[in-house]
Amino acid sequence: MAMNLKEIEVLIKESLPDAIVEIQDLAGDGNHYSATVTSSNFSGKSKIEQHKMVYNSLKGKMGNELHALAIKTKE
Amino acid sequence: MDQQTKDLINDEITKNEVCLFMKGTPDAPQCGFSMAVSNMLKILEVNYKGINVLENQSLREGIKEYSDWPTIPQLYVKKEFIGGCDIIKEMYENGELKKVLQTKNISYKKD
């Protein structure tokens, strides 16, 4: 049920084409990641909205296939 | 989400000024993310209610729908959804969490 790093990056970039995505596999188990996403689309949005945009790009995988993804967003 | 779950959530966030929906309890968190937020609130000496979603499957799913947020923990202050672990951590580090508590008139350790 794990996801690989590339899949996560591809999904985020599909929704946020200008995004710079840096992902780390924190535990090396394909299950605990941290992602830093930088996109101009975040401009003027609250942190909650920004994180929701990233969650939405993952199409419901967050909390399911993807157990743990720490997110940091930057404008 | 069934009405009973919705009522339960409404009830908790109305009765408790600071409410943390979490896995486990403040004394025995069952997940690192829940523990992290719980600890930040403890350090700030905020009086909060921890609600263990692991004890109630419909609450565990319901809170995600209620907040439109896919993960747990979730922090509510005066009925407003403040964020999940990453956001709270960032707010804790940059001082915004204290500002929110201050604005919402919640007592915390000022030092």
Backbone of each chain as ProteinMPNN parsed JSONL, in Angstrom:
{"seq_chain_A": "MAMNLKEIEVLIKESLPDAIVEIQDLAGDGNHYSATVTSSNFSGKSKIEQHKMVYNSLKGKMGNELHALAIKTKE", "coords_chain_A": {"N_chain_A": [[0.815, -1.217, 0.0], [2.132, 1.11, -0.13], [3.452, 4.236, -1.428], [5.503, 5.427, -4.09], [8.154, 7.85, -4.164], [8.363, 9.291, -6.574], [5.822, 9.029, -7.728], [4.311, 10.602, -5.991], [5.388, 13.111, -6.433], [4.749, 13.478, -9.153], [1.943, 13.536, -9.098], [1.485, 15.848, -7.559], [2.602, 17.784, -9.204], [0.952, 17.616, -11.408], [-1.352, 18.931, -10.593], [-0.353, 21.34, -9.708], [1.335, 22.893, -11.721], [3.561, 24.653, -11.797], [4.985, 24.036, -9.617], [7.683, 23.583, -7.346], [8.958, 20.738, -6.153], [10.08, 19.105, -3.368], [10.911, 16.084, -2.101], [11.259, 13.915, 0.641], [12.09, 10.697, 1.735], [11.395, 9.774, 4.731], [11.766, 7.638, 6.526], [12.704, 5.683, 4.984], [10.981, 3.729, 4.251], [9.073, 3.922, 2.346], [6.746, 5.034, 3.162], [6.639, 7.096, 4.95], [6.846, 10.319, 4.38], [8.28, 13.549, 3.666], [7.308, 16.571, 2.246], [8.255, 19.455, 0.531], [6.681, 22.049, -0.914], [6.746, 24.416, -3.361], [5.023, 26.999, -4.789], [3.555, 29.365, -7.032], [0.885, 29.437, -7.024], [0.003, 29.37, -4.453], [-0.071, 31.822, -3.474], [-1.505, 34.4, -1.564], [-3.227, 32.693, -0.266], [-4.516, 30.952, 2.625], [-2.652, 28.992, 5.052], [-4.016, 26.636, 5.563], [-5.621, 26.408, 3.289], [-3.587, 26.188, 1.378], [-2.334, 23.764, 2.09], [-4.486, 22.091, 1.693], [-4.708, 22.224, -1.064], [-2.486, 20.786, -1.818], [-3.089, 18.299, -0.666], [-5.415, 17.738, -2.126], [-4.328, 17.389, -4.645], [-3.275, 14.934, -4.401], [-5.302, 13.252, -4.652], [-7.065, 11.858, -2.788], [-5.388, 9.936, -1.803], [-3.939, 10.539, 0.388], [-3.767, 9.727, 3.74], [-4.67, 7.275, 3.161], [-3.359, 5.181, 1.006], [-1.124, 6.597, 1.37], [0.398, 7.038, 4.204], [1.803, 8.826, 5.854], [2.615, 12.034, 5.262], [4.429, 14.714, 5.63], [3.831, 18.086, 5.199], [5.103, 21.036, 3.788], [4.497, 24.242, 2.775], [5.354, 26.748, 0.414], [5.287, 30.062, -0.838]], "CA_chain_A": [[0.0, 0.0, 0.0], [2.973, 2.304, -0.069], [3.597, 4.99, -2.679], [6.881, 5.876, -4.198], [8.437, 9.272, -4.171], [8.1, 9.858, -7.898], [4.357, 9.111, -7.884], [3.825, 11.746, -5.223], [5.824, 14.318, -7.133], [3.982, 13.586, -10.401], [0.579, 13.955, -8.76], [1.483, 17.251, -7.122], [2.899, 18.634, -10.364], [-0.212, 17.626, -12.296], [-2.28, 19.966, -10.13], [0.352, 22.609, -9.523], [2.405, 22.71, -12.717], [4.789, 25.433, -11.58], [5.51, 23.711, -8.289], [8.974, 22.953, -7.097], [8.606, 19.742, -5.145], [11.211, 18.36, -2.793], [10.352, 15.042, -1.236], [12.213, 13.057, 1.352], [11.538, 9.494, 2.34], [11.964, 9.99, 6.063], [12.156, 6.426, 7.233], [13.183, 4.72, 3.999], [10.026, 2.617, 4.178], [8.057, 4.219, 1.339], [5.484, 5.284, 3.855], [6.72, 8.329, 5.724], [7.527, 11.297, 3.55], [8.037, 14.964, 3.883], [7.354, 17.285, 0.977], [8.226, 20.917, 0.53], [6.103, 22.422, -2.199], [6.795, 25.857, -3.601], [4.23, 27.301, -5.984], [2.956, 30.714, -7.055], [-0.562, 29.257, -6.808], [-0.304, 29.489, -3.026], [-0.077, 33.235, -3.118], [-2.769, 34.95, -1.066], [-4.077, 31.679, 0.369], [-4.125, 30.584, 3.99], [-1.911, 27.725, 5.15], [-4.964, 25.524, 5.45], [-5.958, 26.279, 1.863], [-2.401, 25.712, 0.662], [-2.164, 22.335, 2.356], [-5.598, 21.388, 1.044], [-4.385, 22.12, -2.488], [-1.546, 19.668, -1.971], [-3.853, 17.073, -0.393], [-6.304, 17.479, -3.262], [-3.544, 16.897, -5.786], [-2.964, 13.519, -4.145], [-6.517, 12.526, -5.027], [-7.595, 10.939, -1.79], [-4.416, 8.934, -1.342], [-3.472, 10.953, 1.706], [-4.559, 9.083, 4.778], [-4.94, 5.899, 2.741], [-2.082, 4.576, 0.591], [-0.052, 7.421, 1.89], [0.106, 7.16, 5.632], [2.369, 10.009, 6.489], [3.31, 12.995, 4.416], [4.513, 16.026, 6.259], [3.824, 19.063, 4.114], [5.483, 22.421, 4.022], [4.226, 24.969, 1.535], [5.976, 28.075, 0.305], [4.793, 30.816, -2.002]], "C_chain_A": [[0.851, 1.27, 0.0], [3.01, 3.009, -1.43], [5.051, 5.358, -2.825], [6.967, 7.385, -4.408], [8.062, 9.962, -5.484], [6.595, 10.033, -8.129], [3.8, 10.345, -7.193], [4.157, 13.033, -5.962], [4.995, 14.541, -8.395], [2.569, 14.088, -10.106], [0.527, 15.425, -8.358], [1.688, 18.166, -8.326], [1.763, 18.658, -11.378], [-1.172, 18.746, -11.89], [-1.625, 21.335, -10.042], [1.577, 22.596, -10.449], [3.683, 23.497, -12.433], [5.51, 25.042, -10.29], [6.93, 23.159, -8.329], [8.717, 22.007, -5.926], [9.867, 19.042, -4.656], [10.641, 17.346, -1.833], [11.471, 14.224, -0.61], [11.478, 11.844, 1.884], [12.17, 9.416, 3.732], [12.499, 8.732, 6.718], [12.72, 5.37, 6.275], [12.23, 3.537, 3.829], [8.925, 2.844, 3.138], [6.718, 4.582, 1.95], [5.468, 6.576, 4.678], [7.546, 9.349, 4.95], [7.388, 12.697, 4.114], [8.192, 15.663, 2.542], [7.355, 18.783, 1.212], [7.776, 21.322, -0.861], [6.114, 23.939, -2.322], [6.027, 26.151, -4.884], [3.647, 28.702, -5.886], [1.448, 30.62, -6.809], [-0.961, 29.42, -5.336], [-0.492, 30.945, -2.603], [-1.466, 33.729, -2.697], [-3.679, 33.944, -0.387], [-3.587, 31.381, 1.788], [-3.363, 29.268, 3.959], [-2.847, 26.536, 4.974], [-5.341, 25.309, 3.985], [-4.78, 25.718, 1.058], [-2.208, 24.212, 0.846], [-3.282, 21.526, 1.702], [-5.33, 21.217, -0.45], [-3.43, 20.951, -2.733], [-2.276, 18.341, -1.72], [-4.737, 16.717, -1.578], [-5.545, 16.919, -4.459], [-3.25, 15.405, -5.627], [-4.208, 12.638, -4.263], [-6.951, 11.46, -4.009], [-6.613, 9.889, -1.285], [-3.906, 9.256, 0.061], [-4.371, 10.336, 2.767], [-4.947, 7.658, 4.402], [-3.637, 5.213, 2.335], [-0.905, 5.301, 1.231], [-0.339, 7.683, 3.355], [0.569, 8.506, 6.166], [3.134, 10.861, 5.488], [3.28, 14.337, 5.129], [4.626, 17.046, 5.129], [4.296, 20.42, 4.606], [5.231, 23.153, 2.718], [4.903, 26.331, 1.585], [5.437, 28.762, -0.93], [5.938, 31.103, -2.943]], "O_chain_A": [[0.324, 2.376, 0.119], [2.638, 2.43, -2.45], [5.756, 5.576, -1.839], [6.005, 8.063, -4.768], [7.517, 11.066, -5.493], [6.152, 11.053, -8.657], [2.937, 11.041, -7.728], [3.319, 13.925, -6.098], [4.584, 15.666, -8.677], [2.066, 14.971, -10.8], [-0.372, 16.157, -8.772], [1.027, 19.197, -8.45], [1.627, 19.624, -12.13], [-1.736, 19.427, -12.746], [-2.267, 22.36, -10.273], [2.698, 22.326, -10.018], [4.773, 23.052, -12.791], [6.519, 25.645, -9.922], [7.309, 22.391, -9.213], [8.31, 22.434, -4.845], [10.618, 18.462, -5.441], [9.968, 17.701, -0.865], [12.474, 13.896, -1.244], [10.375, 11.956, 2.419], [13.333, 9.04, 3.88], [13.54, 8.747, 7.376], [13.157, 4.302, 6.703], [12.617, 2.481, 3.329], [7.97, 2.072, 3.051], [5.677, 4.447, 1.308], [4.406, 7.075, 5.05], [8.771, 9.258, 4.875], [6.506, 12.985, 4.922], [9.12, 15.367, 1.79], [6.558, 19.308, 1.991], [8.41, 20.98, -1.859], [5.556, 24.648, -1.484], [6.347, 25.611, -5.943], [3.292, 29.167, -4.804], [0.812, 31.604, -6.432], [-2.141, 29.589, -5.026], [-1.002, 31.242, -1.522], [-2.461, 33.501, -3.386], [-4.784, 34.292, 0.029], [-2.407, 31.537, 2.104], [-3.415, 28.526, 2.979], [-2.505, 25.554, 4.314], [-5.378, 24.177, 3.502], [-4.96, 24.881, 0.173], [-1.952, 23.483, -0.112], [-3.057, 20.417, 1.218], [-5.681, 20.192, -1.035], [-3.55, 20.227, -3.722], [-2.102, 17.38, -2.468], [-4.809, 15.56, -1.991], [-6.061, 16.076, -5.194], [-3.006, 14.705, -6.61], [-4.162, 11.435, -4.006], [-7.171, 10.302, -4.363], [-6.958, 9.056, -0.447], [-3.499, 8.371, 0.814], [-5.597, 10.424, 2.685], [-5.489, 6.92, 5.224], [-2.896, 4.721, 3.187], [0.127, 4.722, 1.572], [-1.226, 8.467, 3.693], [-0.175, 9.222, 6.836], [4.161, 10.451, 4.947], [2.245, 14.998, 5.215], [5.43, 16.879, 4.212], [3.934, 20.879, 5.69], [5.706, 22.727, 1.665], [5.009, 26.968, 2.633], [5.164, 28.119, -1.944], [5.739, 31.728, -3.985]]}, "seq_chain_B": "MDQQTKDLINDEITKNEVCLFMKGTPDAPQCGFSMAVSNMLKILEVNYKGINVLENQSLREGIKEYSDWPTIPQLYVKKEFIGGCDIIKEMYENGELKKVLQTKNISYKKD", "coords_chain_B": {"N_chain_B": [[-21.363, 11.204, 6.612], [-22.929, 10.402, 9.663], [-25.731, 11.832, 11.48], [-25.462, 11.691, 14.214], [-22.709, 11.571, 14.666], [-21.929, 14.021, 13.644], [-23.274, 15.711, 15.406], [-21.924, 15.031, 17.725], [-19.326, 15.994, 17.206], [-19.851, 18.739, 16.841], [-20.774, 19.296, 19.379], [-18.516, 18.757, 21.018], [-16.627, 20.668, 20.071], [-17.926, 22.936, 20.713], [-18.265, 22.865, 23.446], [-15.666, 22.72, 24.391], [-13.068, 24.92, 24.495], [-10.511, 24.653, 23.403], [-9.706, 22.068, 21.419], [-8.529, 18.941, 20.639], [-8.518, 16.665, 18.169], [-7.386, 13.512, 18.112], [-5.068, 10.688, 17.777], [-5.129, 8.399, 20.203], [-4.555, 9.454, 23.608], [-3.944, 12.585, 25.392], [-2.164, 11.855, 27.425], [-1.3, 9.384, 26.601], [-0.429, 9.244, 23.696], [-1.058, 7.784, 20.481], [0.246, 8.049, 18.146], [2.849, 9.581, 16.371], [2.431, 12.133, 15.263], [0.163, 13.077, 16.495], [1.117, 13.099, 19.049], [3.07, 15.068, 18.855], [1.617, 17.493, 18.433], [0.075, 17.521, 20.715], [2.083, 17.724, 22.649], [3.106, 20.29, 22.084], [0.979, 21.892, 22.834], [0.951, 21.286, 25.512], [3.409, 22.309, 26.348], [2.919, 24.985, 25.989], [1.181, 25.25, 27.956], [-1.571, 25.118, 27.566], [-4.955, 24.707, 28.217], [-6.565, 21.977, 27.163], [-8.849, 19.796, 25.44], [-8.381, 16.488, 24.69], [-9.436, 14.39, 22.17], [-9.947, 11.113, 21.577], [-9.804, 9.615, 18.607], [-9.518, 7.023, 17.927], [-11.126, 5.521, 19.438], [-13.565, 5.56, 18.35], [-14.835, 4.719, 15.468], [-16.56, 5.943, 13.598], [-16.296, 8.578, 14.26], [-13.624, 8.95, 13.723], [-13.522, 8.831, 10.923], [-15.491, 10.68, 10.395], [-14.588, 13.199, 11.36], [-12.726, 13.914, 9.507], [-14.218, 14.434, 7.274], [-15.847, 16.433, 8.249], [-14.065, 18.567, 8.719], [-13.023, 18.739, 6.263], [-10.484, 17.674, 5.791], [-7.768, 15.533, 5.462], [-6.281, 14.197, 7.412], [-5.237, 13.198, 10.747], [-3.706, 14.413, 13.646], [-6.192, 17.0, 14.437], [-6.673, 20.338, 15.119], [-8.874, 22.35, 16.927], [-9.85, 25.611, 17.774], [-11.934, 27.472, 19.664], [-14.128, 26.642, 18.064], [-13.069, 26.922, 15.562], [-11.307, 25.5, 12.884], [-7.924, 25.027, 13.09], [-5.656, 23.726, 12.164], [-3.612, 20.93, 10.992], [-0.99, 18.652, 11.99], [1.417, 19.581, 10.661], [0.922, 22.277, 10.075], [0.354, 23.341, 12.611], [2.774, 22.894, 13.839], [4.476, 24.531, 12.354], [3.295, 26.98, 12.954], [3.71, 27.041, 15.651], [6.455, 27.242, 15.762], [6.959, 29.684, 14.44], [5.664, 31.474, 16.008], [3.06, 32.128, 15.474], [1.045, 30.557, 16.509], [0.78, 31.265, 19.172], [-0.167, 33.822, 18.767], [-2.668, 33.324, 17.657], [-3.902, 32.074, 19.828], [-3.845, 34.136, 21.635], [-5.415, 36.084, 20.305], [-7.812, 34.738, 20.307], [-8.337, 34.715, 22.882], [-7.434, 32.703, 24.675], [-5.992, 31.131, 27.437], [-2.481, 30.875, 27.919], [0.967, 29.902, 28.367], [3.027, 32.614, 28.802], [5.68, 33.506, 29.125]], "CA_chain_B": [[-21.284, 11.234, 8.075], [-24.278, 10.376, 10.259], [-26.087, 12.995, 12.287], [-24.958, 11.481, 15.569], [-21.293, 11.937, 14.663], [-21.895, 15.46, 13.432], [-23.682, 16.311, 16.677], [-20.844, 14.8, 18.686], [-18.246, 16.937, 16.89], [-20.359, 20.075, 17.183], [-20.866, 19.363, 20.821], [-17.158, 18.826, 21.581], [-15.937, 21.928, 19.763], [-18.664, 24.017, 21.368], [-18.037, 22.791, 24.895], [-14.249, 22.847, 24.727], [-12.476, 26.02, 23.723], [-9.418, 24.085, 22.626], [-10.101, 20.687, 21.225], [-7.607, 18.257, 19.729], [-8.917, 15.323, 17.726], [-6.083, 12.864, 18.029], [-5.0, 9.242, 17.955], [-4.672, 8.208, 21.57], [-4.938, 10.5, 24.556], [-2.801, 13.451, 25.702], [-1.197, 11.128, 28.258], [-0.779, 8.22, 25.874], [-0.698, 9.389, 22.262], [-0.798, 6.543, 19.742], [0.811, 8.377, 16.845], [3.839, 10.638, 16.551], [1.914, 13.459, 14.895], [-0.741, 13.471, 17.577], [1.961, 13.386, 20.206], [3.757, 16.344, 18.623], [0.711, 18.622, 18.679], [-0.259, 17.427, 22.115], [3.219, 18.262, 23.408], [3.202, 21.747, 21.902], [-0.062, 22.496, 23.675], [1.388, 21.121, 26.906], [4.492, 23.259, 26.609], [2.298, 26.311, 26.095], [0.264, 25.16, 29.098], [-2.937, 25.377, 27.13], [-5.922, 23.736, 28.716], [-7.262, 21.468, 25.99], [-9.441, 18.467, 25.538], [-7.958, 15.55, 23.656], [-10.484, 13.421, 21.856], [-9.313, 9.956, 20.954], [-10.633, 9.128, 17.496], [-9.362, 5.568, 17.788], [-12.187, 4.854, 20.199], [-14.842, 5.709, 17.656], [-14.536, 4.649, 14.034], [-17.313, 6.928, 12.807], [-15.689, 9.881, 14.549], [-12.335, 8.965, 13.033], [-13.794, 9.187, 9.533], [-16.354, 11.86, 10.37], [-13.875, 14.463, 11.577], [-12.039, 14.244, 8.246], [-15.236, 15.018, 6.404], [-16.302, 17.665, 8.91], [-13.067, 19.627, 8.528], [-12.492, 18.612, 4.912], [-9.034, 17.553, 6.045], [-7.644, 14.068, 5.403], [-5.415, 13.565, 8.408], [-5.405, 13.425, 12.185], [-4.571, 15.235, 14.495], [-6.822, 18.241, 13.982], [-6.85, 21.244, 16.257], [-9.924, 23.367, 16.88], [-9.865, 26.609, 18.842], [-13.216, 28.177, 19.612], [-14.903, 26.126, 16.928], [-12.425, 27.129, 14.267], [-10.249, 24.556, 12.553], [-6.664, 25.762, 12.987], [-4.753, 23.0, 11.282], [-3.109, 19.615, 11.362], [0.326, 18.647, 12.632], [2.431, 20.41, 9.989], [0.581, 23.694, 10.219], [0.511, 23.712, 14.016], [4.208, 22.909, 14.116], [5.0, 25.748, 11.745], [2.767, 28.116, 13.72], [4.375, 27.009, 16.953], [7.823, 27.709, 15.569], [7.06, 31.096, 14.046], [4.967, 32.328, 16.968], [1.673, 32.402, 15.081], [0.113, 29.82, 17.363], [0.542, 32.126, 20.338], [-1.005, 34.932, 18.309], [-4.044, 32.818, 17.522], [-4.42, 31.855, 21.18], [-4.042, 35.474, 22.186], [-6.568, 36.68, 19.629], [-9.023, 34.03, 20.685], [-8.495, 34.852, 24.324], [-7.185, 31.435, 25.34], [-4.829, 31.353, 28.282], [-1.309, 30.048, 27.635], [2.17, 30.366, 29.06], [3.553, 33.711, 27.99], [7.102, 33.752, 29.426]], "C_chain_B": [[-22.705, 11.229, 8.656], [-24.472, 11.559, 11.212], [-25.486, 12.914, 13.697], [-23.486, 11.921, 15.683], [-21.137, 13.449, 14.523], [-22.248, 16.199, 14.731], [-22.57, 16.197, 17.718], [-19.706, 15.803, 18.462], [-18.664, 18.364, 17.258], [-20.351, 20.314, 18.681], [-19.48, 19.557, 21.461], [-16.514, 20.189, 21.31], [-16.677, 23.137, 20.346], [-18.333, 24.054, 22.856], [-16.59, 23.043, 25.291], [-13.599, 23.912, 23.85], [-11.327, 25.54, 22.839], [-9.607, 22.571, 22.6], [-9.143, 20.031, 20.237], [-8.143, 16.861, 19.418], [-7.635, 14.591, 17.406], [-6.188, 11.344, 18.112], [-4.361, 8.988, 19.309], [-5.142, 9.366, 22.434], [-3.729, 11.403, 24.815], [-1.737, 12.727, 26.542], [-0.575, 9.945, 27.539], [-1.133, 8.331, 24.391], [-0.292, 8.11, 21.508], [-0.145, 6.808, 18.398], [1.726, 9.577, 17.052], [3.31, 12.032, 16.266], [0.976, 13.984, 15.975], [0.059, 13.856, 18.811], [2.617, 14.76, 20.053], [2.84, 17.527, 18.953], [0.333, 18.688, 20.156], [0.848, 18.05, 22.983], [3.349, 19.777, 23.275], [2.173, 22.455, 22.781], [0.322, 22.405, 25.147], [2.463, 22.128, 27.258], [3.921, 24.668, 26.785], [1.3, 26.382, 27.257], [-1.167, 25.575, 28.734], [-3.835, 24.274, 27.696], [-6.743, 23.238, 27.528], [-7.881, 20.109, 26.254], [-8.94, 17.627, 24.373], [-9.075, 14.552, 23.415], [-9.882, 12.3, 21.029], [-10.202, 9.382, 19.849], [-10.526, 7.614, 17.313], [-10.449, 4.808, 18.542], [-13.517, 4.853, 19.459], [-14.59, 5.81, 16.147], [-15.308, 5.704, 13.23], [-16.826, 8.349, 13.071], [-14.376, 10.026, 13.782], [-12.51, 9.371, 11.568], [-14.553, 10.512, 9.451], [-15.605, 13.177, 10.499], [-13.139, 14.901, 10.305], [-13.004, 14.932, 7.291], [-15.675, 16.389, 6.953], [-15.363, 18.832, 8.607], [-12.62, 19.714, 7.078], [-10.962, 18.573, 4.967], [-8.727, 16.068, 6.213], [-6.872, 13.395, 6.532], [-5.788, 13.957, 9.833], [-3.995, 13.533, 12.758], [-5.165, 16.462, 13.779], [-7.101, 19.102, 15.213], [-7.958, 22.265, 15.989], [-9.758, 24.327, 18.051], [-11.122, 27.451, 18.651], [-13.961, 27.885, 18.312], [-14.256, 26.343, 15.566], [-11.312, 26.106, 14.063], [-8.956, 25.326, 12.302], [-5.667, 25.045, 12.088], [-4.417, 21.615, 11.79], [-1.695, 19.76, 11.897], [1.322, 19.616, 11.984], [2.183, 21.897, 10.215], [0.795, 24.153, 11.664], [1.996, 23.825, 14.376], [4.851, 24.197, 13.577], [4.558, 26.985, 12.552], [3.404, 28.215, 15.092], [5.76, 27.629, 16.818], [7.907, 29.19, 15.23], [6.239, 32.037, 14.939], [3.501, 32.61, 16.636], [0.652, 31.707, 15.972], [-0.237, 30.646, 18.599], [-0.381, 33.276, 19.953], [-2.468, 34.509, 18.209], [-4.666, 32.652, 18.903], [-4.748, 33.193, 21.839], [-5.31, 36.117, 21.622], [-7.869, 36.047, 20.094], [-9.227, 33.985, 22.201], [-8.395, 33.526, 25.09], [-5.942, 31.612, 26.204], [-3.711, 30.369, 27.937], [-0.11, 30.671, 28.341], [2.864, 31.44, 28.228], [5.07, 33.845, 28.057], [7.715, 34.902, 28.623]], "O_chain_B": [[-23.574, 11.965, 8.19], [-23.518, 12.183, 11.675], [-25.068, 13.915, 14.279], [-23.082, 12.553, 16.659], [-20.317, 14.068, 15.2], [-21.602, 17.181, 15.098], [-22.309, 17.127, 18.481], [-19.188, 16.387, 19.414], [-17.916, 19.095, 17.906], [-19.976, 21.38, 19.168], [-19.3, 20.41, 22.33], [-15.927, 20.793, 22.209], [-16.113, 24.226, 20.454], [-18.147, 25.119, 23.444], [-16.315, 23.522, 26.391], [-13.588, 23.808, 22.623], [-11.187, 25.959, 21.69], [-9.656, 21.907, 23.635], [-8.97, 20.519, 19.12], [-8.21, 15.996, 20.29], [-6.88, 15.004, 16.525], [-7.229, 10.788, 18.461], [-3.198, 9.322, 19.533], [-6.007, 10.149, 22.043], [-2.602, 11.026, 24.491], [-0.543, 12.972, 26.375], [0.552, 9.551, 27.839], [-2.006, 7.622, 23.89], [0.686, 7.451, 21.859], [0.004, 5.89, 17.591], [1.407, 10.483, 17.822], [3.684, 12.997, 16.932], [0.991, 15.165, 16.319], [-0.274, 14.806, 19.519], [2.705, 15.521, 21.016], [3.239, 18.449, 19.665], [0.28, 19.76, 20.758], [0.575, 18.798, 23.922], [3.667, 20.465, 24.246], [2.462, 23.485, 23.39], [0.058, 23.319, 25.929], [2.437, 22.729, 28.332], [4.386, 25.439, 27.624], [0.671, 27.41, 27.505], [-1.854, 26.272, 29.481], [-3.509, 23.088, 27.654], [-7.527, 23.993, 26.953], [-7.486, 19.382, 27.165], [-9.065, 18.018, 23.212], [-9.594, 13.944, 24.352], [-9.376, 12.516, 19.928], [-11.22, 8.747, 20.123], [-11.345, 7.004, 16.627], [-10.665, 3.617, 18.318], [-14.478, 4.219, 19.894], [-14.187, 6.854, 15.634], [-14.768, 6.288, 12.291], [-16.932, 9.219, 12.207], [-14.063, 11.097, 13.261], [-11.73, 10.164, 11.041], [-14.303, 11.344, 8.578], [-15.939, 14.156, 9.832], [-12.953, 16.092, 10.058], [-12.647, 15.884, 6.596], [-15.844, 17.355, 6.208], [-15.804, 19.934, 8.282], [-11.919, 20.652, 6.698], [-10.267, 19.329, 4.289], [-9.365, 15.403, 7.03], [-6.812, 12.168, 6.603], [-6.538, 14.902, 10.076], [-3.139, 12.752, 12.344], [-4.72, 16.884, 12.712], [-7.681, 18.65, 16.2], [-7.968, 22.944, 14.963], [-9.551, 23.901, 19.187], [-11.33, 28.059, 17.601], [-14.358, 28.79, 17.58], [-14.83, 25.989, 14.536], [-10.487, 25.877, 14.948], [-8.895, 26.174, 11.412], [-4.923, 25.68, 11.34], [-4.864, 21.185, 12.853], [-1.255, 20.864, 12.219], [1.991, 20.38, 12.68], [3.101, 22.665, 10.505], [1.349, 25.225, 11.905], [2.412, 24.72, 15.111], [5.649, 24.848, 14.25], [5.342, 27.902, 12.794], [3.612, 29.303, 15.628], [6.18, 28.433, 17.65], [8.823, 29.879, 15.679], [6.131, 33.232, 14.667], [2.791, 33.248, 17.413], [-0.46, 32.199, 16.167], [-1.394, 30.714, 19.014], [-1.268, 33.655, 20.718], [-3.376, 35.233, 18.617], [-5.813, 33.039, 19.126], [-5.774, 33.354, 22.501], [-6.155, 36.622, 22.361], [-8.888, 36.72, 20.255], [-10.132, 33.332, 22.721], [-9.16, 33.265, 26.018], [-4.947, 32.179, 25.753], [-3.959, 29.188, 27.696], [-0.164, 31.796, 28.836], [3.243, 31.197, 27.082], [5.676, 34.277, 27.077], [8.897, 35.207, 28.784]]}, "name": "protein", "num_of_chains": 2, "seq": "MAMNLKEIEVLIKESLPDAIVEIQDLAGDGNHYSATVTSSNFSGKSKIEQHKMVYNSLKGKMGNELHALAIKTKEMDQQTKDLINDEITKNEVCLFMKGTPDAPQCGFSMAVSNMLKILEVNYKGINVLENQSLREGIKEYSDWPTIPQLYVKKEFIGGCDIIKEMYENGELKKVLQTKNISYKKD"}
